């Protein structure tokens, strides 16, 4: 509850490969469709079969992407293998103003950049219960080579070494992505009652 | 969820007269008896009819109280009208270690003293929805003189001027103390997932 109409919260969800964060995000959107939406990234890479513009990505060309960067119209962006990936600001801003909480599912470096630029952003790390379970999940997929698995585990070590720069850690137990989704929704609801997010609370209180 | 057995959290609940914080505390204890307990204050004043030692207060004499102060065995204390009131540390410590969240229902000055000494303490202000509703509640009791009401309203202004030093503000709507109790329980559960409260999360994660 709040004394005024609430703006939405920007939530960055990260998590190592094997954390199941994609499933957790899906559960959040399924369970709380009125409260949460997912930000769709823009990219300059070509769509893969089955990928839809505006659903999986906004597919735009390089000059258009660079123009947006120049306008400050990307919340964050990065270049991988000669292609840009980024978060268009306009959609996010619009949803936040309408009171929706916007989820960005991005990796650690992008997350930290966003937090630096927008300190109100909530950084949530989704983790497996333990490193051994993470390893078991990666091996259980059966589709990764030994080298892949080693690389992913090494990368997840680095990701988790940044944990203290995140606000919250939510454990995604095997087959319990719905619980993790509920926990994240509760975290967001609680965050909105923080006095530091309601600096005009007292003023509005006394005016009413 | 957490990677280790959790210690309880120390929660200070404050709120102006008319905020209904007493009812909210009762609802928390009724709804979550396994997770929360109430700290009982010590006092040197004489018991009033119906007050029980160990339930409403620990009634101890002045030399005993002063001895405890000297031992640092009071989390906080204050003197009113020639009597001491304070929070014995031993009971609180024991409950926290057993994983119970301990609620202290104390006023603003005591709350700020505790936060200074124990920065992990969660300060929660229970407020009515608005100042006009607060006034209506005080008048509705019918037992207060006009001067009483004016004094209480002035004091509540001062209390709410300290709101930003609290962590959370929870609104207690008319007849909805149960909702406020649920919100506080959710806040406490979420706080436990903050990375700053789980500094050994990564270490334990990698060991398991």
Contacts between the chains, C-beta under 8 A, distances in Angstrom:
chain1	res1	chain2	res2	distance
A	1	B	129	8.0
A	1	B	170	7.5
A	1	B	171	4.4
A	1	B	173	6.9
A	1	B	179	7.8
A	1	B	183	7.3
A	2	B	171	7.5
A	3	B	129	7.1
A	3	B	130	7.1
A	3	B	171	7.1
A	125	B	195	7.5
A	127	B	205	6.7
A	129	B	1	7.9
A	129	B	3	7.1
A	129	B	208	7.5
A	130	B	3	7.1
A	130	B	205	5.8
A	130	B	208	3.6
A	131	B	205	5.7
A	131	B	206	4.9
A	131	B	207	7.8
A	131	B	208	6.6
A	132	B	208	6.2
A	133	B	208	8.0
A	157	B	206	7.5
A	160	B	202	5.2
A	160	B	205	6.4
A	160	B	206	7.6
A	161	B	202	6.8
A	163	B	195	5.5
A	163	B	201	6.2
A	163	B	202	5.3
A	164	B	195	5.3
A	164	B	196	7.3
A	164	B	199	7.1
A	164	B	202	7.9
A	165	B	195	8.0
A	166	B	195	5.4
A	167	B	194	6.4
A	167	B	195	6.5
A	168	B	190	7.4
A	168	B	193	4.8
A	168	B	194	5.8
A	168	B	195	6.5
A	169	B	193	6.0
A	169	B	195	5.4
A	169	B	198	6.3
A	169	B	201	5.7
A	170	B	1	7.4
A	170	B	193	5.9
A	171	B	1	4.3
A	171	B	2	7.4
A	171	B	3	7.1
A	173	B	1	6.9
A	179	B	1	7.7
A	183	B	1	7.3
A	183	B	189	7.7
A	183	B	190	7.6
A	183	B	193	6.8
A	186	B	186	4.8
A	186	B	189	6.5
A	186	B	190	5.5
A	187	B	190	4.4
A	187	B	193	6.5
A	189	B	183	7.7
A	189	B	186	6.5
A	190	B	168	7.4
A	190	B	183	7.6
A	190	B	186	5.5
A	190	B	187	4.4
A	190	B	190	4.2
A	190	B	191	7.5
A	191	B	190	7.5
A	193	B	168	4.8
A	193	B	169	6.0
A	193	B	170	5.9
A	193	B	183	6.8
A	193	B	187	6.5
A	194	B	167	6.4
A	194	B	168	5.8
A	195	B	125	7.5
A	195	B	163	5.5
A	195	B	164	5.3
A	195	B	166	5.4
A	195	B	167	6.5
A	195	B	168	6.5
A	195	B	169	5.4
A	196	B	164	7.3
A	198	B	169	6.3
A	199	B	164	7.1
A	201	B	163	6.2
A	201	B	169	5.7
A	202	B	160	5.2
A	202	B	161	6.8
A	202	B	163	5.3
A	202	B	164	8.0
A	205	B	127	6.7
A	205	B	130	5.8
A	205	B	131	5.8
A	205	B	160	6.5
A	206	B	131	4.8
A	206	B	157	7.5
A	206	B	160	7.7
A	207	B	131	7.9
A	208	B	129	7.5
A	208	B	130	3.6
A	208	B	131	6.6
A	208	B	132	6.2
